[in-house]
Amino acid sequence: MITDWITTPVTADLLRGFLDVETTAHGLLPHRLPARARRQIPDDRLAMAEAQPSGVRLALRTRATTIELDTLPTKRVYQGFPPPADGVYDLLVEGTLAAQATVAGGRVHTINDMVTQSAEVREGPAGTARFTGLPAGDKDVEIWLPHTEITELIALRTDAPVEPARDSGRRVWLHHGSSISHGSNAAHPTATWPALAAAGGEAELVNLGFGGSALLDPFTARAMRDTPADLISVKLGINVVNGDVMRLRAFTPAVHGFLDTIREGHPTTPLLVVSPILCPVQEDTPGPLAPDYDGVTLRFKATGDPAERAAGRLTLNVVRDELARIVDQRRADDPNLHYLDGRALYGESDYAEFPLPDAIHPDPAGHRRIGANFARLVFGDGGPFAAKTG
């Protein structure tokens, strides 16, 4: 038993992949949107999503062989559905997954209605993620927080001193997308497709994937504008379609405005627009989506009328065509703007091999496929994020 623990305050300089932190009654709460943006959030769905630390990690330099992290998780449960498994904490040593842990207990945020998002919160106890048997000697350690649990950081204990990790020198990749980018159905936080792509591309990830909330919100564009980054990507379209939140007439200027705002802060940074991956239920059928639960499996179905495409109702194919047209038009004045059809990341052959279990989100194998394809097509030779040589 360790009797001479070293307790290190959890402060912002120990964190990576966040845009803001909040001091709570329990500890430090990382956020993926700044306070100004959070004040403009119109619904609880995005408020919860941005506080779920997808891609947020502690980055330490230490000789410690045992690490304990006290946290207070907030776990999301849907009324009438089985509770999800406890979120996973991934510990990496020199970039390689070395250990995992979970924290039981915590708050429970129960969503009573998936459409209105009405909810109630039950308080619960904090817990500890414990990692033992780490290799001796100085090393870089990262602890990736659960991507689907709000996580308040209370205390960090180690059996040797810790300090913030050194600057990796890697390029910072700022990415925005939907629940798929957030990591829905991924097995653990370093197995979301953006985390896998960042590892393959040797980039430092800042993940602004927000479940259900890639909706061209101006405050998200401003947050991206103001965030230092070497590489930027925006994966747009699917939430606009499955929420049925706008028609083509509104979508086109909203995309232009979103890109214009990002360019105010990053005028020449490589900027990649990615359209939706294959999702058969919405390829040619407008939203909104509706849950379809048979008592065993939750799936989603599109409820719009395909005939209304002529009146401007959006589908994934309509969105892809418009995004490609917008990027092609803008490239005349913006040679660092690029477009990628999302079906190159996950298309017909991928769907045949790894079907979408709930009709809209990939499974863990699908995340691996998307991450590998993104690393190859985007970070690889000839890709828009390829490292420059010479």
Salt bridges, closest charged atoms under 4 A:
ASP20 OD2 - ARG38 NH1 2.92
GLU22 OE1 - HIS31 NE2 2.73
GLU50 OE2 - HIS31 ND1 2.63
GLU68 OE2 - ARG130 NE 2.51
GLU68 OE1 - ARG157 NH2 2.72
ASP70 OD2 - ARG157 NH1 2.57
ASP86 OD1 - LYS75 NZ 2.63
ASP90 OD2 - HIS188 ND1 2.68
GLU94 OE2 - ARG61 NH1 3.51
GLU123 OE1 - ARG107 NE 2.95
ASP140 OD1 - ARG61 NH1 3.27
ASP140 OD2 - ARG166 NH2 3.06
GLU152 OE2 - ARG107 NH1 2.56
GLU204 OE1 - ARG57 NH2 2.72
ASP226 OD1 - ARG225 NE 2.83
ASP244 OD1 - ARG247 NH1 2.95
ASP244 OD1 - ARG313 NE 3.26
ASP260 OD1 - ARG330 NH2 2.80
GLU264 OE1 - ARG225 NH1 3.17
GLU283 OE1 - ARG320 NH1 2.77
ASP284 OD1 - ARG309 NH1 3.34
GLU308 OE1 - ARG313 NH1 2.31
GLU322 OE2 - ARG325 NH2 2.75
ASP334 OD2 - ARG263 NE 2.78
ASP341 OD1 - ARG320 NE 3.92
ASP341 OD2 - ARG343 NH2 2.72
ASP350 OD1 - ARG369 NH1 2.68
GLU353 OE1 - ARG369 NH2 3.09
ASP358 OD2 - HIS361 ND1 2.64
